[in-house]
Amino acid sequence: MKFKSIIGALIGLLLFGYAGHAQNDEQAVKDAIMTMFDGMRAGDSAMVHSVFTDEVVFQRVQESSDGKARVVSSDFKAFLKAIGTPHPKVWDERIEFESIMIDGKMASVWTPFKFYLGDQFSHCGVNVFKLYKSDSGWKIFHLVDTNRRTDCD
């Protein structure tokens, strides 16, 4: 009977340890993504850059006026420059963490958003982040989004 109790306790510790590790990774992934948006609000391109790989792929799925979709790539360095260039209104992207999936050192995150210039609504859409766990923490290596001005509720 004592042996079964010890085995049960060990299994419980392993499961608890795994759940705690998964929770820590989930929070660390959220923190990396929020660092990006906090940096955008602050106009701090170094803060934003800190959570990206240098080889990050930036893309948007756009819909043309005839309803056809296409994928457009953007220049990450131009994005950083735009963030760091003073602008009169705060860039405030408000997100919700809808789905966070982690497998080992890779994460995929789905975040619906609403973007505001200062207090004025601009557009909405969804971000999809791909991250990996580097020696210095979770880093974004792919970001793709959508962008629209309607159906934002």
Secondary structure as GFF3:
##gff-version 3
##sequence-region A 1 153
A	DSSP	alpha_helix	2	42	.	.	.	ID=ss1
A	DSSP	alpha_helix	45	49	.	.	.	ID=ss2
A	DSSP	beta_strand	52	63	.	.	.	ID=ss3
A	DSSP	beta_strand	69	74	.	.	.	ID=ss4
A	DSSP	alpha_helix	76	84	.	.	.	ID=ss5
A	DSSP	beta_strand	91	95	.	.	.	ID=ss6
A	DSSP	beta_strand	99	103	.	.	.	ID=ss7
A	DSSP	beta_strand	106	117	.	.	.	ID=ss8
A	DSSP	beta_strand	120	134	.	.	.	ID=ss9
A	DSSP	beta_strand	137	145	.	.	.	ID=ss10
###
